[in-house]
Amino acid sequence: MSQPATSEWLQEQLSTLLASPYIHFNQPNFPGLHLRMGPGPIDVFSTRFANTFTKEAKGTVGGKEVDKEGLKQGLLALQKKWNKDTAKFVEAQPN
């Protein structure tokens, strides 16, 4: 039986996730030509994200509730500004 996540666990997971490289390639689109792309670089961010959050995961991004894909996009946007040396976590304040 799994135990509920603690805020310390979540901080560690998010710190690791935001420090992970995100690699994404758009599939080339050539009319009439079907290309199969072979294995490429490993997208560590997406792998860790998939292993951390269930498919039913929800979160709040910019004050709006989002599903798992919205959560991923929000974390990718945050990753662009993430600095592990200056970032700090604070307890959420109830509204």
N, C-alpha and C positions, 0 to 999 in steps of 0.2 A: 504494500500500500504506500503510495507516495505521500509525502508531507507537503503542506502548503509552502510556497516560496516566501522567504523572508525579504525584507527590504535590502539587507546586506547581500543576499544571493542575487537579487535583481540588479543591484549596482554593479556587482562583479560581472554578471552576464552582459549587461549593457556596455560596460567599459571594454570588455573583450570584443564584443560585436562591433562597436564603433571603431575600434583599432584594426579591424580586419579589412583586407583589401576587397573591393568590389570590382569585379571584372565583368563587363557586359559587351557583347558584340551583337549588332543587328544582323539578322540573316539577310544576305544579299538577295535582291529580287531581280532576276533576269528573265523576262518573258520567254516561255518555251523551254527554259533550261532549269532542271531540277537538281540543285546541288545538295549534297549531304556533307555537312561540315563534320570533320573528324574531331576527336577530343582536343581541347585547347587548354588554356590555363584554367586552374581551378578557381572558382569564385568562392573564396573563403567566407565572405560576408553572407551570401545566400545560403551556403551550407550550414553555417552556425545559426543563422536565423531560423531555418527550417527545423533544426535540431533543438532549438530553445523554445519555440512557440508552437502550440497545437494549431490545427487547422481552424478551430473555433476561437482562436485568440482575438481579443478586441482591445482597443486602447483609446486614448484621447490624444488627439493631435490638434493643436491650435484651438482647443476648446470644443472640438467636435469628436463624437465617437466614430471610430473607424474599425473596419474589419482587418483581418490579417494583412492583406495586400496594402491597405491604407497605412497600417502600422509600419510595414516595411518601407514604404515610400517616405513616410515621415522620418524614420530613422536614417534613411539614406540622405535626406536633406540635412539632417542634423550632423551627419558624418562629415559633410563638407566644411563645417565650422568647428568640429570637435578638436579639442586640444587636450590630450590626457594630462598634461602637466598643469593646466590652469583650471580644468573642469572640477566642479565639486557638486555633490548631491546634497539636497536639502529635503527635509521632511515636507510632504504636501500639507498645505494649510486648508482646513475645511472651509467651505464657502459659508 
